[in-house]
Amino acid sequence: MNTDDRQVLATNFDYDLWANLKWLEFLQAEGTDGEKEVFGHILMAGSLWASRVNGDSPSAIPIIPLTTEALQTNHSLWIGLIETHAWDHIIPYRRLNGEAQSLPFGEIALHVANHGTYHRGHLRGLCQARGCGSFPETDRMLFSLERLPPSP
């Protein structure tokens, strides 16, 4: 994987952490049990896929605490995986039902980052459905505007 590919993946995981930290803070203060369950699913999936990339295919769903530390640990783990795996490196794994599969590392990493985006949209919809408008805005553009220097 070239440096640009690694940087794009790493930036997507930086965005994922940024957005997840915002949602964690909101959910701890105002979230329903159902919303916390969806958020837990995001964290579980990131952890499960990291285990698979590392050669371990758990047969049970991992329980991940909804904490800043868990988010940061998962982020650091993925940044390390991005630094050490080629995009096209084939990762064999087993699904929770035992079915054998394999995918290139880059596709797995993209899936994990996009999976979080998908379910944060799900969280937004749940909040809107219950009439809550104070949920965090975590659009990718806001992340970019916060990080990048202003244009001349």
LOTOR-669681 format. One line per 3 residues: their letters; for each residue x, z, y of N, C-alpha, C. Coordinates in steps of 0.001 Angstrom, whole numbers. Atoms other than C-alpha are relative to their C-alpha. Layout:
residues N
A) X,Z,Y,X,Z,Y,X,Z,Y ~ ...
//
This chain:
residues 152
MNT) 868,0,-1171,0,0,0,905,0,1221 ~ -847,34,-1184,1449,-878,3357,-359,1142,955 ~ 165,-1103,-951,1783,1547,6244,-1323,-85,739
DDR) 1268,155,-722,-1221,115,8088,-1184,434,-857 ~ 1080,-409,903,-3491,565,5037,-42,1519,-134 ~ -62,-1464,126,-2310,4149,4613,-530,666,1269
QVL) 440,-588,-1266,-2916,4858,8298,-1511,-113,167 ~ 1458,176,-94,-6437,3427,8180,-708,1003,-903 ~ 615,-980,900,-7295,5544,5146,153,1415,544
ATN) -232,-1352,-527,-5702,8658,6670,-888,269,1211 ~ 863,-178,-1172,-7612,8125,9923,-1450,202,-424 ~ 1359,-218,498,-10852,7841,7962,-181,1419,-532
FDY) 96,-1386,470,-10102,11192,6331,117,987,1162 ~ -20,-833,-1214,-9221,12660,9748,-1393,44,624 ~ 1372,58,-518,-12635,11484,10947,-939,844,-866
DLW) 840,-757,929,-14270,12969,7848,135,1503,250 ~ -222,-1421,-289,-12681,16364,8570,-626,374,1336 ~ 551,-252,-1334,-13625,16204,12267,-1518,143,-64
ANL) 1463,-12,95,-17258,15394,11454,-492,1159,-862 ~ 422,-1096,878,-17496,17902,8605,145,1360,674 ~ -158,-1277,-719,-16148,20722,10789,-1153,216,979
KWL) 1136,-113,-927,-18861,19992,13359,-1279,356,-748 ~ 1201,-296,777,-21581,19986,10718,61,1387,-628 ~ -129,-1337,580,-20221,23130,9064,-400,1062,1012
EFL) 331,-969,-1043,-20444,25051,12329,-1513,29,251 ~ 1443,79,-226,-24000,23832,12905,-777,605,-1169 ~ 748,-463,1167,-25167,24520,9353,126,1501,-208
QAE) -159,-1451,129,-23717,28032,9324,-912,737,969 ~ 839,-649,-1014,-25719,28834,12468,-1482,-317,-168 ~ 1400,441,-52,-28922,26831,12001,-487,-746,-1231
GTD) 370,854,1124,-28939,25036,8655,-954,635,-985 ~ 889,-443,1070,-31596,25272,5985,766,-37,-1324 ~ -641,38,1317,-30747,25816,2326,146,-1437,-496
GEK) -64,1394,433,-31551,22155,1619,1095,-776,707 ~ -1061,672,-765,-29232,20953,4376,1373,459,-477 ~ -1278,-515,511,-26454,23206,3104,303,-575,-1381
EVF) -192,610,1317,-26999,21781,-373,543,-1423,138 ~ -496,1363,-242,-26499,18231,933,1458,56,460 ~ -1374,-125,-486,-23357,19328,2782,934,405,-1143
GHI) -794,-394,1161,-22083,21042,-363,275,-1176,-920 ~ -179,1201,814,-22579,17751,-2191,1153,-854,544 ~ -1112,744,-609,-20212,16056,278,1329,615,-437
LMA) -1251,-681,339,-17527,18673,-377,301,-100,-1489 ~ -184,84,1444,-18077,18647,-4131,537,-1370,-394 ~ -419,1351,368,-17697,14874,-4329,1459,-253,374
GSL) -1399,171,-397,-14423,14899,-2377,945,708,-949 ~ -820,-776,932,-13033,17582,-4656,18,-635,-1391 ~ 106,620,1322,-14273,15894,-7831,851,-1262,-79
WAS) -788,1230,10,-12721,12557,-6896,1494,286,107 ~ -1427,-354,-77,-9413,14206,-5940,501,445,-1370 ~ -380,-417,1359,-9336,15837,-9386,190,-1217,-898
RVN) -101,1211,823,-9961,12471,-11010,1266,-784,326 ~ -1222,712,-392,-7164,10838,-9009,1226,715,-559 ~ -1114,-792,528,-4878,13669,-10161,9,81,-1521
GDS) -34,76,1454,-5707,12921,-13804,-908,967,-734 ~ 914,-956,624,-8352,15574,-14457,-1433,-443,283 ~ 1403,382,-172,-11957,14534,-15046,-882,1168,-421
PSA) 823,-1165,341,-14038,17716,-14859,-1312,-423,-670 ~ 1268,281,676,-17084,17849,-17123,-1152,739,661 ~ 1029,-735,-743,-18953,20125,-14720,240,-195,1491
IPI) -86,158,-1449,-19694,19892,-11017,741,1195,595 ~ -707,-1124,-626,-17173,21962,-9036,-834,605,1133 ~ 669,-700,-1092,-18606,24574,-6679,1052,238,1082
IPL) -945,-104,-1109,-16845,24383,-3308,-638,870,1081 ~ 578,-835,-1062,-17358,27114,-701,-139,-792,1301 ~ 224,677,-1282,-18762,25944,2621,779,742,1072
TTE) -891,-683,-935,-15775,27113,4652,945,-997,660 ~ -1011,801,-692,-13306,25718,7156,1214,-196,-898 ~ -1177,77,870,-10514,26499,4699,-193,-1041,-1100
ALQ) 262,981,1057,-12154,24444,1942,68,-1422,552 ~ -65,1325,-630,-12564,21497,4326,1444,-408,262 ~ -1390,313,-329,-8945,21688,5461,838,-233,-1258
TNH) -716,183,1264,-7655,22049,1898,-292,-1370,-588 ~ 386,1303,528,-9610,18992,772,635,-1128,817 ~ -614,1009,-870,-8350,17001,3776,1488,-141,-316
SLW) -1439,40,294,-4719,17935,3087,271,-644,-1353 ~ -155,580,1328,-5129,17026,-561,-132,-1523,57 ~ 197,1445,-95,-6472,13568,300,1114,-688,787
IGL) -1116,601,-751,-3757,12911,2888,1214,-129,-920 ~ -1092,73,965,-1197,13717,190,-199,-1112,-1019 ~ 289,1070,964,-2903,11374,-2274,206,-1373,632
IET) -175,1276,-709,-2934,8579,306,1484,-331,146 ~ -1441,217,-181,805,9041,874,699,-371,-1299 ~ -710,165,1272,1636,8869,-2846,-606,-1025,-951
HAW) 645,946,909,-743,6302,-4357,-109,-1382,639 ~ 191,1382,-440,-775,2538,-4074,-1489,-319,-4 ~ 1410,393,-113,-4083,968,-3041,-542,-487,-1347
DHI) 486,631,1228,-4332,-1012,-6289,346,774,-1267 ~ -300,-835,1172,-3134,1804,-8588,-1312,350,-700 ~ 1242,-227,745,-5800,2007,-11292,-78,1460,-444
IPY) 251,-1397,351,-7256,5482,-11773,-1045,23,-1118 ~ 995,-180,1063,-8866,6023,-15183,-625,1390,143 ~ 681,-1298,-104,-11446,8809,-15205,-1241,-15,-878
RRL) 1270,-125,714,-14535,10084,-16952,-1045,527,964 ~ 1126,-495,-790,-17882,10522,-15261,-444,1337,-591 ~ 474,-1298,482,-19656,13858,-15638,-704,-118,-1349
NGE) 666,206,1287,-21588,12373,-18571,968,-422,-1103 ~ -1022,352,978,-18300,11537,-20334,348,-1475,-60 ~ -251,1440,3,-18438,7780,-19717,1339,-312,659
AQS) -1308,389,-528,-14959,6280,-19231,-162,-1128,1019 ~ 6,991,-1071,-14410,4272,-16034,1416,-102,565 ~ -1249,75,-758,-11530,3116,-13861,-267,-789,1276
LPF) 92,659,-1301,-11181,2061,-10236,1361,52,679 ~ -1228,-95,-793,-8302,1255,-7871,-80,1198,953 ~ -51,-1169,-880,-7192,4252,-5811,-620,-278,1361
GEI) 512,307,-1338,-7994,2528,-2501,-1514,-38,48 ~ 1464,45,50,-11594,1921,-3541,-581,1407,-112 ~ 451,-1392,124,-11970,5573,-4539,108,701,1347
ALH) -199,-662,-1295,-10529,6771,-1226,-1037,-476,1018 ~ 1029,517,-911,-12851,4477,754,-1373,568,-346 ~ 1287,-560,426,-15799,5690,-1309,-158,1434,494
VAN) 98,-1412,-396,-15025,9346,-584,-253,121,1499 ~ 199,-75,-1453,-14734,8804,3175,-1388,-511,395 ~ 1320,547,-320,-17869,6639,3299,-1126,863,-543
HGT) 1002,-892,589,-19773,9053,1060,-346,1118,982 ~ 251,-1041,-995,-19363,11771,3694,-814,-528,1169 ~ 746,600,-1105,-20590,9448,6437,-1459,-210,-395
YHR) 1357,247,496,-23613,8481,4363,-822,1292,5 ~ 769,-1242,121,-24650,12071,3691,-105,777,1312 ~ 212,-596,-1327,-24045,13239,7258,-1174,-691,698
GHL) 1200,681,-486,-26605,10588,8208,-1250,568,-654 ~ 1084,-653,732,-28831,12120,5546,-319,1349,660 ~ 209,-1298,-663,-28332,15543,7191,-701,-175,1343
RGL) 632,270,-1302,-29256,14106,10572,-1492,-266,-177 ~ 1398,289,278,-32493,12749,9123,-778,1244,-392 ~ 665,-1250,382,-33331,16110,7546,-253,874,1222
CQA) 160,-809,-1217,-32749,17862,10860,-1098,-573,890 ~ 1027,633,-830,-34876,15363,12761,-1392,222,-586 ~ 1297,-172,654,-37679,15710,10202,-573,1395,234
RGC) 503,-1357,-254,-37886,19444,10861,-53,312,1494 ~ 137,-168,-1439,-37840,18913,14621,1194,620,687 ~ -1219,-572,-582,-34305,20143,15211,813,-1124,632
GSF) -783,1024,-686,-32431,18117,17808,1385,459,386 ~ -1290,-552,-433,-29380,20335,18210,1130,-274,-988 ~ -1042,313,980,-27427,18861,15272,1168,-708,691
PET) -1170,613,-643,-23912,17586,15997,-37,-1525,-45 ~ -179,1453,-44,-23281,14010,17054,1384,-305,-566 ~ -1282,265,657,-20580,12748,14709,224,-1492,-230
DRM) -241,1434,68,-20593,9017,15314,1508,-258,39 ~ -1437,310,95,-17187,7492,14485,586,-340,1369 ~ -492,370,-1327,-16902,6139,18044,343,1247,815
LFS) -292,-1238,-733,-17044,9688,19456,1333,592,-443 ~ -1287,-443,537,-14148,10645,17189,1130,-803,639 ~ -1035,861,-584,-12150,7672,18467,201,302,1478
LER) -103,-286,-1437,-12930,8433,22109,695,1329,263 ~ -674,-1301,-141,-11772,12038,21639,1491,-102,-261 ~ -1390,74,450,-8493,11017,20000,880,-908,828
LPP) -817,1024,-640,-7368,7983,21912,110,238,1497 ~ -120,-127,-1455,-6001,7967,25446,-969,-952,685 ~ 923,886,-722,-8334,6479,28051,640,-1354,277
SP) -484,1349,-322,-8034,2757,28662,313,-78,1487 ~ -334,143,-1431,-6385,1715,31925,-1089,-703,768
//
